[in-house]
Amino acid sequence: MVLKVGVSRQFLSGRCLGQVRVVIFIQILNSFVGGVLGVALPLMMKEKIDIATIGLVFASLPMIFQFGRILFATVSDFWGKKLFFVLNGFLGVAASVIYYLAYAPLEFVFGKVVEGTKDGSLWAVNRAFILEKSEKKWAALVHLRTAAYVAYAVGTLLAGFLIVRVFFEGTLMSCIMVGAFVVPAAFLLVGEKKRSFNMVRALHLLDFRKKGKVFKSFLVLFFVMGLSFGFRSGFVFPVFLSSNGFDPETVGVLIGLQILIAGLFSYLFARRFEIGKLLLVSGVLYSVTLVLLGFSSSVFAGVLMVVYGFAEGLVTISQEGILSSITSRGSYGTDIGLLMMGLHGGNTLSLALSGFLIEMWGFMAPFLMSGLIFAVFYVGSYCILKE
């Protein structure tokens, strides 16, 4: 009897591990395409529209992403996760096709709407899926983010070379082909037992008023974090490097190295330090690097762009540690979705402003604001966790 139980547990553990690997593979494909688009799209848009308009176009993504995410996360707690991994695959191909055909601002906005919905369908379920299937939850989330970072880094490293050799059209076509592999991969996932959708239960899960004091505090702090991130997100880094004289290949290499370092540090330092201490160290490094970037140019700007990867990696560990600590089993998807609603709300606001700030005062303004605002997040988070 004991032997049967042991074998059964081993089988279930192996099956769960296989399912987690499929999800990580889907994440890798998504992140690779995201890395290519992260470099290619801003540089392509820079040739067609002004910087202020680019900022507005990119600002359309975070809230579309978040509304889709919170909707999909809530429904997935009843209908299971597999459906949304499949949806992610189809929408990924559609977004790349739209960018391939786009020329005017509204066409790029439409692409961002589809891309945001695609990302929302993935991030609504990937963390929740892994939390449900893993015993070491914080470590599992860090592994997911590490895989995402490495794949994104490879995408950015290749983006510049693709642009030079096959131009923007060929680069986007490669995104279409890679993204298409997500669909068959998603069908490898085992469908979960579905529950009938209960609107009362769904609204209860989404009602942040019923959450604890710590959760509510972090909901506000995640908004602050998003506000900080928006001033350096999306198009800002690629356009900043391009404005400092770097060609597309070098832009891709520098951002790729940055993301690669972030992924490496998030893996190496996972669970090695207390979350509170990591918050302070990563926060100070983040703020200092962003402030220095505001006053940098030429080669020094490129060096600091790579150095920023160290801060990014440590910030990621802290963020995943917070998520794994304050979310509840049975509502992982909606809890994470609520927290990210705050983050992407702040992100949308600052991303929309960043293009105008750059046109008026240059890149110094958004980088300074990003570094200073982030201090509110990490100091506030440290005080709460210390209590």
N, C-alpha and C positions, 0 to 999 in steps of 0.2 A: 504493500500500500504506500509506504514511504517512498519506494523507488518510483512508483507510478506518478506520485505527486511531484517528485524531483524532476522526472523526465518531462512532465507536463509544463512545469514552470520554465524549464530550459527551452522547450519548444516555443512557448509563448514569448519568452525573452528574445529568442532568435528571430521570431516573426516580427516583433515590434522593432527590433534593430534594423531588419530589412526594410520595413516601411519608413523608418526615419531616414535611412540612406536614400530612398527614392525622393523624399521631400527635400533633402539636402541637394540632390542632383538637380531637381527642379529649380531650387534656389540658385544653384551655380549657373544654370542656363540663363535665368532671368538677370542675374547680376552681371554676367558677361555682356549681354546685350545692353544693359543699363550703362556699363562702363564705356562701351563704344559710343552710345548715344550721348553720354555725358560730355564727351569731347567734341564729337562730330556735329551735334545739333547746335550748340551755341555758336560755333565757328561758321556753320552754314547760315544760320540766321543773321549773324553779324554782317554778312555780305548782302542781305536782302532788306533788313529793317533796322531802325535805330535802337540804341541801348535801352532807352526808357520803355519802348514797346516790348523789347525782349523781356524786360523785368515783369511787365504785366502779363505776358504770355506764360512765363514760367510760374507766376503767382497763381495761375488758374489750377495748377496741378495739386498742391497739397490738400486743399479742402475737398476737391473732387475725390482725391485718393481717400481722404478721411471719411467722407460721407459714405462712399462705397464700402469702406472697411468696416465701419460701425454697423451698417446694414447687413453686410455679408457675415460679420462675426456673430451678430445676434441670431440670424437665421441658421448659421452653421451649428450653433449649440443645440438646435432641434433636428436639422436635416443632415448633419454630418459634414465632413470637410472635403470629401473627394470631389463633389460637384464644383467647388470653387477653384480647385487646382486645375480642373479641365477648362473651366471658363477663363482662367488666367492664360492658358496656352493659346486659345483662339483670339483673345483680345490682344495678346502680345504681337501676334502676326499682323493683326489689323492696324495697330498703332504704327508699326514700322512701314506698312504700305502707305498710310496716310502721310507720314513724313516724307516718303519717297516722292509723293505727288505734290506736296505742299509748296506754295510760293508766297502767298499773302498771309498777313498776321492771323486772320480768322481761320485759315486752314491749319496753321500751327496750333491755334487754340483748340481746334477740334481734335488734333492729334494728342494734345495734352489731356483732354477730357478722356479719351480712350485709354491713354497710357495710365492716367490716374486711377481709372476704374480697374484696369488690369493689375496695377500694383496693389490696389485695395483688396482685390479678390485673393491675392497671395498672402499679404501680411495680415489679413483677417484670420487666416487659418494656420499659417506655418508655425508660429510660436505656440499657439494653443495645441496643435497636433503633437508637437514635440514634448510639451509639458505633460500631456496625457500619456505619452508612450515612454517617458524617461523617469528614472528614479533620481538621478543627479540632475536636478532641474536647471540650476544656475549654469553648471558646466555644459549642459546640452545646449542652452541658449547661446552661450559664448561660442560653442563649436559652430552653430548655425551662422552667427555673425562673422566668424572667422572665414568660413567657406564663402560667404557673400563678399567679404572684403577681398579675398584672394582672386575670386572670379572677376569682380569689378576691376581690380587692378590689372589683370591680364587684358580685359577689354579695353581699358584706357591706354595701356602700353601699345596695343595693336592698332588703336584707332588712328593715330597720327600717320602710321605707315600705310594703312588702308586708304586714308584720304589722299595721300601723295600719289599712290600707285593706281588706285581704281576710282579715285574721286569720290565725291559725296554720294553719288548714285550707287556705285558699287559697294560702298561701305554700308549703306542702308539695305541693300539687297542681301548682304551677308547677315545682317540682323534678322531679316525675314526668315532666312534658311535656318539659322541657329534656333530662333524662337519657335519654329515649327516642331522641334523635337520635344517640346514641353507636353504637347497633347498626348502622344503615345505613352510618355512617362507617367502622366497623371492617371491614365487608365490602369496602370500597374498597382495603384493603391487599392486596398480593400475597402469597400463601402461599409460604413457603420450602420448600425440599426437606427432607423429614423423614428423620431417622435413627432406626433402631430404638433403643428405650430400653435403655440398658446400666446395670444397677444398680451394677456394679463401678465403672464410669467415673463415675457420679453420686456415689457415696459418696466416691470419690477427690477429686472437685471440692469436696465439702462438708467434707472432713477438714481442719480448720484447722491441725492439727499439721504438715501438709505445706507450709504457707505459710511465707513468710520472716519474719524477726524483725520487720521494720518493719510488715508486715501484722498480726502478732499484737499488737504494741504498740498499733496503732490500733484493733484490735478491743476492747481494754480501754478506750481513751480514748473510743471512740464510746459505750460503756456509760455512762461518766461524763457525756458530753454529753447523752445521753438522760435521765439522772437529773436533770440541771439543767433540761432542757426541760419535763419532766413537771410541775414545780411552777408553770409558767405556761401550760400547754397546755390544750386542750380547752375546758372550761367556765369556766376561771379568769378570763380577761380580760373576757368578757361579763358574768359575775356580779359581778365587781369594779366595773365601770362602773355597772351597774344599782344596786348597793349604795351608790354615791356619788351617787345621785339622777338619773342620766341616763336619759331615756326610750329606748324601743327604736330610734327613728329616729336619735337622737344616738349610741347605742351602735354602730349599723351604720356611721354616717358616720366615727366615730373609728377603729374597727378597719379600715374600708375604706381610710382615708387611710394608716394604718399599713402595711398590706399593699402599697398602691400605691407608697409611698415605698421600701419594701423591694425591690419589683420594679424600680423605676427605678434605685436604687443598684446593684443586682446587675448590671444591664445596663451602666450607665455606667462602672463600675469593673472590669468583667471583663477579666482579663489585663493590667491597667495596672500592677499592683504584684506583687511577689514574694509567694508564698503565706504565707511566714513572717511578713512584715511585716503583711499583712492580718489574719492570725490575732491578732497582738498588739493592733492597733488596734481590730478588731471586738470582741475579747474584753474589753478594758478598757471600751469603750463599752457593751457588753452588761451587764457586771457593775455598772457605776456606775448605769445607768438602772434596772436591776431593784432595786438597793438603795434608790434614791431613791423608786421606786414603793411600796416597803414603808412609807415614812413620809409618803406623799402622800394627799391627799383632794380632793374637789370638783374645781374647774377645773384645778388643778395636776396632778391625776391624769390628766385628759383630755389635757393638753398632753404629759405624759411618755409616755402611751400612743402618741401619734403619733410622738414623738421616737424611741421604741423601734424604729420602722421602719428608721431609718438603720443601727442595729446589726444588725438582722435581715438586711438586704440584704448587708452586708459578710460576715456569718457564712456566708451561703449561698454566696457566691463561694469562700470558703476551703474549705467542705465539698466543693463540687463539684471544686475543684482537687485536693484530697486523693484523691477517688474516681477521678478521671481519671489520677492518677499511680501509684496502687498496685494497680490492678486489671489483670488479664491478658486479652489477646485470646483468645477461645475459651471463656472462662469469666466473661465480664463479669457475666452474670446472677447466678451463684452467688457470685462474689466480693463484689458489692455487697450481695447478700442476707445474707451472713455478717456484713459490717460493720454492716448495719442491724439484724441480730439483736441485737447488743450495744446499739445505740441504743434500740431499742424495748423491750428488756428493762429498761433503766434508766427509760425513760419510763413503763412500766406501774407500776413500783414507786412512783415519786414521785407519779404521778397518783392512785394509790389512796390515798396518804397525804394528799394536798393538801386534800381535803374535811374530814378530821378536824382538820388543822392550822388551817384557816380557822375551824372551829367553836370551837376552843379558844383560839386567839391572834389571830384575824383574818388579813387578807391579808399582814400584815408578815412572818409566819413563812415561807410558801412563797416569797415574792419574795426575801427575804434568802438563803434556802438556794439558790435558783436562781442568783443572782448569784455567790455564793461558790464553789459547786461548779463552775461553768463556768470559773473561774480555773484549776482543776486541768487541765481539758481544753486550754485554749489555751496554757498554759505548757508542758505536757507535749508537745503537738504541735509547738510551736516548737522545743523542744530536739531532738526527733527529726529534724525537717526540716533543722535547722541542721547536724546531723551528716552 
